[in-house]
Amino acid sequence: MGRVINPESAGKQRTQMVKATALAGRELIHKTQLDDEFLDLVAFMIQALSAISESIDPSVLAWEKRGYWVKADQFRMEWAWTQKLSKEMYAHWQAEDWPSAVQTAVKVLQKLGDVKISAQHRMGKPWVDARFKLKEPA
C-alpha cells in the first residue's frame, strides 16, 4: 500500500491563509474610508493570523516524533509573530482604534513582503462578512 497524502495538510492551509492575509493587508492599507469592507478586512486579518498560528503545532508534530526538536522550535519561533499580531490587531478592534489597526496591518505586510500573488489569483475576496464571524484569537 502506498503513502497516504493529505491534500488539505496544515502546511497547505497555512500557505493559502498567508496569501489571503497578504492580499487583505494590501487592500486594507489602500482604504481611505471606514466602511464595511474596511471592517471586514481587519476582522479577516485577525482570523487569518490566528488560523496561521494554530496551524503551526500540527506541522511540527511529525518533526517532534522523529526527534527534530531544534527544527520544530525554529519553525515555532519563525511563526510566533502571527499570534502576537493577531492579538494586537484584536485589541485595536475592540478599542475601535482603526489607525493602529492599519499600522498593525503594515507590520503584517512587512513580515509577508515576499509573498507573491498573481494578478489572476482565484481567491476572490475571502474577507467578505468576516466582521460577523470574528471571535477573540486564541
VOBA-1610 file (N, C-alpha, C; in pm, whole numbers, padded with zeros to 5 digits, always signed):
BEGIN
Met+00085-00117+00000Met+00000+00000+00000Met+00090+00124+00000Gly+00054+00224-00079Gly+00133+00347-00090Gly+00108+00443+00026Arg+00186+00550+00025Arg+00171+00653+00128Arg+00039+00725+00111Val-00018+00763+00222Val-00141+00843+00219Val-00100+00988+00235Ile-00135+01071+00138Ile-00100+01212+00142Ile-00228+01293+00161Asn-00228+01373+00264Asn-00344+01456+00293Asn-00335+01584+00209Pro-00426+01604+00113Pro-00418+01724+00029Pro-00455+01852+00105Glu-00516+01838+00219Glu-00553+01955+00300Glu-00466+01962+00425Ser-00338+01948+00409Ser-00246+01950+00522Ser-00239+02089+00584Ala-00188+02093+00706Ala-00174+02221+00776Ala-00084+02316+00698Gly+00019+02262+00635Gly+00111+02346+00558Gly+00043+02409+00438Lys-00039+02332+00368Lys-00109+02386+00252Lys-00212+02491+00294Gln-00285+02463+00402Gln-00381+02560+00453Gln-00310+02688+00498Arg-00194+02671+00561Arg-00118+02788+00607Arg-00074+02872+00487Thr-00028+02808+00381Thr+00014+02880+00261Thr-00102+02958+00201Gln-00219+02897+00196Gln-00337+02967+00144Gln-00374+03085+00232Met-00367+03066+00365Met-00403+03175+00456Met-00300+03288+00450Val-00174+03254+00431Val-00070+03357+00419Val-00097+03443+00296Lys-00129+03379+00184Lys-00158+03455+00063Lys-00283+03541+00079Ala-00387+03484+00139Ala-00510+03560+00161Ala-00487+03677+00257Thr-00404+03656+00359Thr-00372+03762+00454Thr-00294+03874+00385Ala-00199+03837+00302Ala-00122+03938+00229Ala-00213+04018+00136Leu-00304+03949+00069Leu-00398+04017-00020Leu-00487+04114+00058Ala-00540+04068+00171Ala-00626+04153+00254Ala-00548+04273+00308Gly-00425+04250+00351Gly-00343+04360+00402Gly-00315+04464+00295Arg-00288+04419+00174Arg-00263+04513+00064Arg-00388+04594+00032Glu-00504+04531+00041Glu-00630+04604+00020Glu-00652+04704+00134Leu-00626+04660+00256Leu-00653+04743+00373Leu-00572+04871+00375Ile-00445+04863+00341Ile-00362+04984+00351Ile-00397+05087+00245His-00475+05046+00144His-00517+05141+00042His-00657+05198+00066Lys-00722+05152+00173Lys-00856+05202+00205Lys-00843+05344+00261Thr-00930+05432+00216Thr-00926+05571+00262Thr-01044+05608+00352Gln-01141+05518+00362Gln-01256+05548+00447Gln-01295+05427+00528Leu-01358+05455+00642Leu-01405+05349+00731Leu-01542+05305+00680Asp-01546+05186+00621Asp-01672+05132+00571Asp-01678+04984+00606Asp-01781+04916+00556Asp-01798+04775+00588Asp-01681+04691+00539Glu-01629+04723+00420Glu-01516+04646+00367Glu-01392+04664+00455Phe-01370+04784+00505Phe-01257+04810+00595Phe-01268+04721+00718Leu-01388+04717+00779Leu-01409+04633+00898Leu-01391+04485+00865Asp-01440+04444+00749Asp-01423+04305+00706Asp-01275+04271+00690Leu-01199+04361+00632Leu-01055+04336+00610Leu-00982+04320+00743Val-01010+04408+00838Val-00945+04399+00969Val-00984+04269+01038Ala-01114+04237+01038Ala-01161+04114+01102Ala-01101+03991+01036Phe-01093+03991+00903Phe-01036+03877+00833Phe-00889+03859+00868Met-00816+03969+00875Met-00673+03957+00909Met-00655+03901+01049Ile-00739+03939+01142Ile-00732+03884+01279Ile-00754+03733+01273Gln-00859+03691+01203Gln-00892+03549+01194Gln-00784+03470+01120Ala-00733+03527+01012Ala-00632+03457+00933Ala-00502+03439+01011Leu-00460+03544+01080Leu-00337+03533+01160Leu-00353+03429+01271Ser-00471+03426+01330Ser-00498+03326+01433Ser-00496+03185+01373Ala-00554+03168+01255Ala-00554+03037+01189Ala-00412+02993+01152Ile-00332+03088+01106Ile-00192+03056+01073Ile-00120+03009+01199Ser-00142+03080+01309Ser-00078+03045+01435Ser-00120+02904+01480Glu-00248+02871+01464Glu-00298+02740+01505Glu-00246+02628+01415Ser-00201+02660+01296Ser-00154+02557+01203Ser-00009+02515+01229Ile+00058+02583+01320Ile+00199+02557+01343Ile+00220+02424+01416Asp+00149+02401+01525Asp+00171+02278+01603Asp+00145+02151+01523Pro+00036+02141+01446Pro+00020+02019+01364Pro+00135+01999+01265Ser+00193+02107+01219Ser+00303+02096+01123Ser+00429+02041+01186Val+00455+02075+01310Val+00581+02033+01372Val+00570+01899+01446Leu+00450+01845+01457Leu+00434+01717+01526Leu+00519+01607+01465Ala+00521+01600+01333Ala+00599+01496+01267Ala+00748+01511+01298Trp+00797+01633+01302Trp+00938+01657+01334Trp+00968+01615+01477Glu+00876+01648+01568Glu+00898+01613+01709Glu+00895+01461+01729Lys+00810+01391+01656Lys+00804+01245+01667Lys+00937+01181+01628Arg+01008+01246+01536Arg+01136+01194+01488Arg+01255+01250+01566Gly+01226+01335+01664Gly+01332+01390+01748Gly+01399+01515+01693Tyr+01338+01580+01596Tyr+01395+01704+01541Tyr+01345+01824+01621Trp+01385+01829+01747Trp+01335+01932+01838Trp+01380+02071+01796Val+01503+02085+01753Val+01556+02216+01717Val+01481+02270+01595Lys+01461+02184+01497Lys+01388+02226+01377Lys+01245+02268+01412Ala+01180+02193+01500Ala+01044+02226+01542Ala+01041+02360+01616Asp+01136+02380+01706Asp+01140+02506+01780Asp+01172+02625+01690Gln+01260+02605+01593Gln+01290+02714+01499Gln+01166+02751+01419Phe+01090+02651+01377Phe+00969+02677+01299Phe+00866+02752+01384Arg+00851+02711+01510Arg+00759+02782+01600Arg+00801+02928+01619Met+00932+02949+01638Met+00981+03086+01658Met+00963+03170+01531Glu+00980+03106+01415Glu+00965+03176+01288Glu+00823+03229+01268Trp+00723+03159+01323Trp+00583+03198+01304Trp+00519+03255+01431Ala+00593+03277+01536Ala+00537+03326+01663Ala+00472+03463+01647Trp+00519+03542+01552Trp+00465+03676+01532Trp+00317+03675+01494Thr+00268+03566+01436Thr+00129+03564+01391Thr+00032+03576+01508Gln+00057+03503+01614Gln-00031+03510+01731Gln-00022+03647+01797Lys+00098+03700+01808Lys+00119+03831+01871Lys+00044+03941+01794Leu+00061+03943+01662Leu-00003+04048+01583Leu-00154+04027+01571Ser-00200+03904+01578Ser-00344+03877+01578Ser-00408+03937+01704Lys-00344+03912+01818Lys-00396+03967+01944Lys-00386+04119+01946Glu-00278+04173+01893Glu-00260+04318+01888Glu-00370+04382+01803Met-00397+04322+01687Met-00499+04377+01598Met-00638+04362+01661Tyr-00660+04254+01733Tyr-00789+04234+01801Tyr-00809+04340+01910Ala-00703+04375+01980Ala-00712+04480+02081Ala-00750+04614+02015His-00694+04641+01899His-00731+04763+01825His-00875+04756+01779Trp-00921+04638+01742Trp-01060+04618+01700Trp-01154+04652+01816Gln-01123+04597+01933Gln-01208+04621+02049Gln-01211+04768+02087Ala-01097+04836+02075Ala-01089+04977+02111Ala-01136+05068+01998Glu-01168+05008+01883Glu-01206+05082+01763Glu-01098+05185+01727Asp-00974+05143+01743Asp-00858+05226+01711Asp-00811+05187+01571Trp-00878+05241+01470Trp-00854+05200+01332Trp-00718+05240+01277Pro-00666+05358+01310Pro-00530+05390+01261Pro-00425+05291+01313Ser-00439+05247+01438Ser-00345+05149+01492Ser-00364+05013+01427Ala-00488+04979+01392Ala-00514+04853+01322Ala-00443+04852+01186Val-00445+04967+01119Val-00376+04977+00989Val-00225+04966+01010Gln-00174+05026+01117Gln-00031+05014+01147Gln+00009+04869+01173Thr-00078+04795+01241Thr-00051+04654+01264Thr-00055+04577+01132Ala-00146+04615+01043Ala-00152+04552+00910Ala-00022+04577+00834Val+00035+04694+00851Val+00163+04725+00786Val+00271+04632+00841Lys+00270+04607+00973Lys+00367+04514+01033Lys+00351+04374+00973Val+00226+04333+00955Val+00199+04202+00895Val+00255+04197+00753Leu+00232+04302+00678Leu+00280+04306+00540Leu+00432+04307+00533Gln+00496+04366+00632Gln+00643+04362+00635Gln+00691+04218+00653Lys+00619+04142+00734Lys+00655+04001+00755Lys+00626+03918+00630Leu+00520+03956+00557Leu+00477+03881+00439Leu+00519+03949+00310Gly+00623+04029+00315Gly+00665+04107+00199Gly+00704+04025+00078Asp+00751+03904+00099Asp+00797+03824-00014Asp+00689+03733-00071Val+00566+03745-00022Val+00456+03662-00072Val+00413+03712-00209Lys+00413+03622-00304Lys+00375+03657-00441Lys+00230+03615-00465Ile+00151+03707-00518Ile+00012+03678-00554Ile-00006+03721-00698Ser-00045+03625-00782Ser-00059+03658-00924Ser-00180+03748-00946Ala-00177+03822-01054Ala-00289+03911-01087Ala-00415+03830-01118Gln-00399+03707-01161Gln-00513+03623-01194Gln-00545+03523-01082His-00521+03563-00959His-00549+03471-00848His-00698+03439-00843Arg-00730+03325-00782Arg-00869+03282-00774Arg-00921+03288-00631Met-00860+03372-00549Met-00903+03380-00410Met-01031+03461-00394Gly-01056+03551-00486Gly-01173+03637-00472Gly-01151+03735-00357Lys-01253+03751-00277Lys-01245+03837-00158Lys-01284+03755-00036Pro-01190+03681+00020Pro-01224+03592+00132Pro-01266+03667+00259Trp-01250+03796+00260Trp-01280+03874+00380Trp-01427+03919+00386Val-01506+03893+00285Val-01645+03940+00283Val-01720+03886+00405Asp-01781+03976+00480Asp-01859+03947+00600Asp-01778+03886+00715Ala-01648+03902+00714Ala-01564+03847+00821Ala-01594+03912+00955Arg-01643+04036+00955Arg-01670+04105+01081Arg-01780+04036+01161Phe-01866+03960+01093Phe-01975+03890+01164Phe-01928+03758+01223Lys-01813+03708+01181Lys-01761+03579+01228Lys-01647+03594+01328Leu-01612+03718+01359Leu-01494+03743+01441Leu-01516+03699+01586Lys-01416+03625+01637Lys-01412+03594+01779Lys-01270+03614+01827Glu-01253+03620+01957Glu-01120+03650+02014Glu-01020+03543+01975Pro-00899+03585+01928Pro-00797+03487+01891Pro-00745+03412+02012Ala-00705+03288+01990Ala-00655+03203+02100Ala-00516+03244+02143
//
